[in-house]
Amino acid sequence: MGCQGWIWVVVALVLSSSVMTTAKFNPHVSPLLNAEWKNMNDIGKLLAQAVHLPLHSQKMLLKEIGSIYAKTGEGRCNIFGGPASCEPIPKDTEYARNCADANENVDCAFKMTAFEHISRDPKEHFQKKVEGEGLTACPECYKNMHHFWCGQVVPACGTFDKVIDEILPMLTSVAEKKEKPSVALQQAVPRILQSASLGLPCKQMCNAITTTCGCGQAATFGEVMESIQSSKHQDLYSTNMSLSTAKDIFQRVWNKPVCELFSDKDTPGFSGVCEVPASLNQCSWCEGKAARPQFVHQQIVAQSAQSISGLMQGGLEEILLAIGGEKVKSTPIWSWTHGDDGPQKSRGHSGPWVVLIFLIFIAAGAFIAAVRIQRNRQNPSQYVDLNSMGYTPPIL
């Protein structure tokens, strides 16, 4: 059986063990089901219930999927296992060599992809930007930007789980026709960024960059996006999306100062890096300069933008439209520049987030099937009769 067919069978297996009548029911997957659950009608009946599952049940379903996937050898660990699945960062990776003082443990999901595609130390980008604007070197600025990059490119343990908590409700909202795909995405993006910020560098580290590199002048998310799009070195900090698309997707954070998108170190649940130098000296280019250098904050905003564009280009756009009952139009809603082709090639900053596409395809796949099935059923059942399908739950 091909990979896609196997994944659908796994989804059915997990759903069979996760649709519960009480919160205390412990999911159990019988090994015999691996051979029995290949009838697409049975799979469809199970998938039809996914839309109605509460968030905790959806996450339990994903945890079971991740467990089965890991046991087959396809996954090195359970990417949906939550903080318990976090593992130490390998010492022989490019990231560990460049970021010795950053996060020591990483979510299973990030470990599987981050170190295979991670970009090198951004010093070369920084130097090109400084030279491009005719500025003199500023070691303190680079040091602050480097520390921030280390904490942003590989978030702290537990970040993946927090992001899932925002993506799943967005998909459910679209599937149940509560929101249009474009509106749901606009509403979810600020929450996704805020949840992710709990595992990213603290706001104080971002403010340190503003003080040293930006001459104390804050910048809004929109201002930085526009500066990236108009920069002659656009390929260094690519967002992988058109300006009009950025304005649409990020409209709820467009006028927010960049550093406001990150959490204070004292925020409940914060687990990211927070290393702020004792003294913050401004770069020499701040003397008598009316405006901050354009490149300040571009690295930070580009990373945030790529985390969203990577998802959309990887299939989230089609999934949102499909579960929302919309067809892909000849004139697309959103316009992307492909990270692997053309002049705006991504330099790898979005690597850790690509694994979320795997989550979207599995979780949202159930929602897509559910919507299609429900359209053909006048009175969809709210429960799955597992006994009639040969499954006997364990005795509690």
Secondary structure, 3 states (H helix, E strand, C coil): CCHHHHHHHHHHHHHHHHCCCCCCCCCCCCCCHHHHCCCHHHHHHHHCCHHHCCHHHHHHHHHHHHHHHHHCCCCCCCCCCHHHHCEECCCCCHHHHHCCCCCCEECHHHHHHHHHHCCCCCHHHHHHHHHHCCCCCCHHHHHHHHHHHHHHHCCCCCHHHHHHHHHHHHHHHHHCCCCCHHHHHHHHHHHHHHHHHCCCCCHHHHHHHHHHCCCCCCCEHHHHHHHHHHCCCCCCCCCCECHHHHHHHCCCCCCCEHHHHCCCCCCCCCCCCCCCCCCCCCCHHHCCCCCCCCCCCHHHHHHHHHHHHHHHHHHHHHHHHHHCCCCCCCCCCCCECCCCCCCCCCCCCCHHHCCHHHHHHHHHHHHHHHHHHHHCCCCCCCCCCCHHHCCCCCCC
